[in-house]
Amino acid sequence: MRDRLVHARESKAARAEPVALLFEQGRVSVHGTFAELEAELCGLVSGGDYAGPGGSPDRADAMVWGLAR
């Protein structure tokens, strides 16, 4: 697999909304313990805000990019 440069057009929280629906529908699940990822996912707020730990939800965004492509 080759790396590909991408540019985001929406905020991290906005990009996560369709992926959140996949979790709600039971079509996606996380197996294992990922405390930092879970904290970031819980900090994403509808409307584009972030209220989680750290300055940016980078782990959550990486997961979203992986599931959305």
N, C-alpha and C positions, 0 to 999 in steps of 0.2 A: 504494500500500500504506500502511496506517495503522499507526502505532506502537501497541503494546498493552503495558500494564503486566503483568508476570508476577512471581510469587513462587516461588522454588525451595523444593521440599520435601525435596530430597536434597542431599548434598554435591556439589561440582563433579566429583570423581573418580567418584562413584557415577553421576551423570548421563552421564558419558563412556563408561561400560562398554558400553552398547548400540551406541554409535557406533563404538567400537573394533572390535566384531564386524563392522560394515559394512566397515571397512578390511581386516580379516583375510579377509573373504570376497571382496574385490576389487570390491565394489559401490560404493566411494567411493575417490577418489584426490585428491591435491592436485597441481596443476600449477603449477610455478614454484618459487622459492626463498623460503622463509619461515622463516628461522633461529630467530627468537624464538618463533614458533608451534610449530615442531618441538621446541625445547627444553622448552617447557611441556608438550606432549603426552607427551614421554618422561618427564617428572617426575610424571605422574599415576600413582598406585600403587593397585592393587586394594585395596579395603577402605576407601577414602575418604581416604587420606593424599596429601600432595603433597611431593615431594622434588626439585622443579625450581628454576630460578632465580627470584628475586623472592619476594614474600610470597604471591602468589596467581596462579593460572593464568588470568588474565582473557581472554587471546587464545584459549586453548583452550576456555574455557567459552563464549565467543561463537560459536565454530565449532560446538560441540555444540548450542547452542540453535538455530542455523540449520539444522542437519541433522536435528534431532529434531522439528521442527515441520512 
